[in-house]
Amino acid sequence: MVIIRMARGGSKKRPFYKIVATDERKPRDSGYIERLGFFNPRAKGQEVRLELKQERIDYWIAEGAGLSTRVATLLKEAAKEPATETAAA
């Protein structure tokens, strides 16, 4: 089954997460099917904290993909923010 979850990147004590669609049997940071955005928990000032490709997330959910609990929380957070901040580049 496909699941939408976060894959950790960045350096020690400075996390950066890619939001990806992947097979749930694969390890967290291994290969993925598609990158759907990113989350930077340490964003300050003008840095972008959360960016999502909402169309692709909707596609994967329609195909039966599950969401991790943290990604579900981030999607709710993104829905509250103006659409310009979460638009894909």
Secondary structure, DSSP 4 states (H G I P E B T S, - for coil): -EEEEEEEEEETTEEEEEEEEEETTS-TTS--SEEEEEE-TT--TTS--EEE-HHHHHHHHHTT-EE-HHHHHHHHHHHHS-HHHH---
